[in-house]
Amino acid sequence: MTRQIGLLFLLGIVLIGCKTKRIVSNNNNRENYASSSETVTVVKSKSTHEVGDSYTMPKDTGKFVRLAIESPQEYIEVFSEIAQLEMKAYGIPASITLAQGLLESGFGKGALALKTNNHFGIKCHTGWQGEYDFHDDDEKGECFRKYNHPMYSYRDHSIFLSGRSRYAFLFDLPNDDYKAWAKGLRKAGYATDRHYPQKLIGLIERYQLHKFDKAVATKGYGRSPKKNVVMASSPLVSTHTVKQGDTLYSISKRYSVSVDDLMRWNYMYDSHISVGQELTVKTQNFN
């Protein structure tokens, strides 16, 4: 059993929480979600299961489970195998799924993720029959889907993208071409932020999430041949590939930009960089 899937099954058996209710949160009647669910420390176990094997979603016990994740690296450790298994089942690059999860959920620590286990910012939309809660986003008090476990959010994300016609062209792209997928998600209207592709690509390259795509693609799962897919026009950018001895400061001086701009353009949490990482160093698409 995989390291994380085994953990998730175990959580479904031993964790104590409260039965989830449909919640309408507003200024006059707000549920105290911090006191109504159990926070769980993630414990890793050895994997004896190869990526690409089938897996079964754990039974929903009706208890709300919140995982105590303290860093982007820990988030990746917990959800990388789930993202790979979703890639095998639905064809969405694991790197894209992980980057969206990191970005949309604030690596599991954002307010929406904490109270709903919604790691992808998916709103209720017409026809949603599951649990929900309200959260301020583009507008005040918008309806967002709620799940008892983050794993259900990952599966719903796969179903959401694969089941809507506006995202259909993405599945004509190779599922290990994370740059094309990042740009395609913005084109299809997944996010209103015009910098969304750069943010996803920045996260993927910073944490080398593309290695999870390769692990699945090299096993022959669902890699689509390249087709002539019409994409949005590429942003006018310049990039720099990090070499041995580079620092953000030295790169900023080389291209006459500030360290703060480099971190903003590449959606970086700190100044750590890795050899081979591709950084955006000039762009006309950021304010």
N, C-alpha and C positions, 0 to 999 in steps of 0.2 A: 504493500500500500504506500502511496506517495507520502512524503513527509507532511505536506500541508493538508492533503485530503484526509489523511489519517487523523490529523489534528482536528479538522473540521467535524469529522464523524464523532470523535471523542467529545468535542464540545457539545454536540447535540444531545449527548447522553448525560453528562455530568454537570453541566452548568445550570445555575439557578437564576432565573430572572423573573420578570413579571409578564403576564399574558398581555400581548399587544392589543391595544384598542385603536379604533379609528379616532384620530385626534384632530381637533380643530384648535390651533394655537393662535390666540390673538392677545392684544394687550390686556383684555379683561379676564381671559380664561386661558392661562398658559400652563401646559403640563410640565412638571418638573422632571424632565427626562433623566437628569443626572442621578436622581434618587430612585428611579423606577426600573432600573436595569442593572445587570451585573457587568462590571468591567473585568475583563479576562486578560491575564498576562499570557502572551504567546510563548509556548514551549516547543522547541524544534525536536523532531524525532528523525531517525535515520530512514532514508528512502530505499525501498527495495522494488520500486515500481518505475518502469521506464515511461518517459513522456510519450504519449501517443496511444497508450492503453485506454480503453473505455473506462468511464467512471460514472457513478450514480450520484445524483444529488441527494444529500442527506434529508431525512424527513423533517419537515417543519414542526417543531414541538410546540409552537405558539409562544415561545419565550424569546425575548429580545436580547441578543448577545452583542456586546460591544467589545472589540479587541483593543487591548492597550498597546498601541504601536507608537514608538517614540522617535522614529527617524525615517527618512525616505528609503534608506538601505534596508531597514527592517520591514518596511511595507513591501519592498520588492521581494525579499526572502519569503514572506508569507504568501504573496499572491502570484508569484511568477509561474508556478506549475499550473495553477488554475487558469491563468491567461493562456498558457501553452495548450492546455486541454481544450479550452474554448476555441483556440485557433484551429486545432485539428477538427473539431466538430462543425465550426461555422465558417472558417476561412479568414477570420479577421486577424491581422498580425498581432502577435502577443505583445510586441513592443508598443503598438498603438493603444491596445487595451490598458497596459500598465501605465503608459504616459498619461492617458486620459484619467485613469484612476488617481494617479498622483496629483495631477493638476486640479481636477474637479473636487476631490475630497480633501485637499491639503494634506496629503499622505495619511488620510484617515482621521485627522484631527480637526477638520473644519466643522463649523456649527451644524451644517446640514447633515454631514456624514455621521456625526455623533448622535443626533436625535432620530435619524431615519435609516442608517446603514446604506444610504444612497450614495454610491461612490462615483457616479457619472452624471449627476445633475439632471437626471431624466424627470421631466415634469409628468403630471398625471395624464394629460391628453384624453381625448374622447375615447370612451370604451374601457378605461382602466377600472378594474373591479377589485383591486387589492387595497391594502392599507395606504394611508396618506397622511401628510402633515403640511402645514403652511410655512413658507419661508420667504423672506424678502430677497428678490433677485433683480431681474430687469425692472420688475414692478413690485410693489409692496404686497405681501401676502399671497404669493403664488403657490399653487398646489404641486407638491412633489411626491413621488412614489416613496413608499416606506417598506422596508424589508426586515425580517427578524434576524437575518444573518447577512454579512457582506457577500457571501458566496451567491446568494440569490440575486444580488445586484449585478454581479458579473454575468450570470446567465441571462438576466433580463436585458442587459446591454447587448449581448449577442443577438437575441431575438429582436430587439428594437431595430438594430441596424440591418439585419438580414430580412426583416419583414416589411420594410417600407420602400416604396418604389423610388423615392428621391435618392436613396443610397445605393440603388441597384448597380450603377456604373462602377462603384468602388470594387465590386466583386469581379470585374473584368481586369482589374489590376493584379500583378503578382502579389501574393500575400506576404512577401518579404521585402516589398518596396515601401518602406515606412514613410519616405518623403512624399511620394505620390498620394498615399492614404491620408497623410496629415493635411495636405492641400485640398484633397477631395472632400474631406469632412467639412472644412470651412466653406467650400463651394456649395455643398449640399445644404448648408444652413444649420449644422449641428450647434455652432456657437456664433454669437454676434460679434465677438472680439475679432477684429481683422488681423490681429497678431497671433491668432490661435495656432496656425501651422508652425510658426517659428517657435512657439512655446513648447509644442509637442516634440518637435525635432530636437530642440535644445535639451529637453529631459532625456530623450532616447540616447543622444550622443554623450551626454554627461554621465549617465549611468550604464552606458553600453547595453541598452535593452534589446538592441537588434540581435544580440547573440541568442536570445530566446526564440526569435524567428528562425534563425539558421538551424537550431536544434530540431525544430519541427520540419522545416522545408527539406532538410537533407534526408529525412526519413521518407520523403515522397508524399507528404500529406498536403493535398490541395493547392499546390503551387500553380497558379494560372499562367498561361503564356501571355507575353506582352501583346496588347492590342492597341489600335489607334483610338485612344480615349481622349476626348477633348477636355482639357483641364483649364483652370483659371490661369491668367497670365502670371508668370513668375515674378516675385518681387525683385526690385533692383537691389542686390546685396553684394557685399564682398566678404569673403571668408578667409580664415587663417587656420591652418592645421598645426596643432600644438606640437612643438619639438622639444627634445631634451633640453632642460635649462630655462625654458620659457616660464614666465610668471604673468599673471594678469597685468601687473604694473608695467612689465617690459613690453607686453603686447600693446597696452594702451598708449605708451609713448611712441611705439613704432608706427601706429596708425593715427596718432593725434586725436585720440578719444579718451574719455574718462573711464576709470575702472567701474564706476557706477553704471555707465552706459553699457559697458560690456556685460556686466552681470544682468542688467535689465533685458538687453537684447537676447541673451542666451538663457534667460529664466534660471539663473543660478541662485542657490541658497547661500553659498559662501564662495570664497575665492579659490577653492581647490580645482585644479585642472589636471588632465591626464594626457600623456603623450599619445598622439594620434587623434585626439578630440578635435572636431571641426567647430570653430567659433565664428559667429557673425561679428564682423569688425566694422562694417559700414552698411547702413541701410537707409533708404528714403521712406520706408513704410512705418517707422516708429516716430512718435512725437518727441 
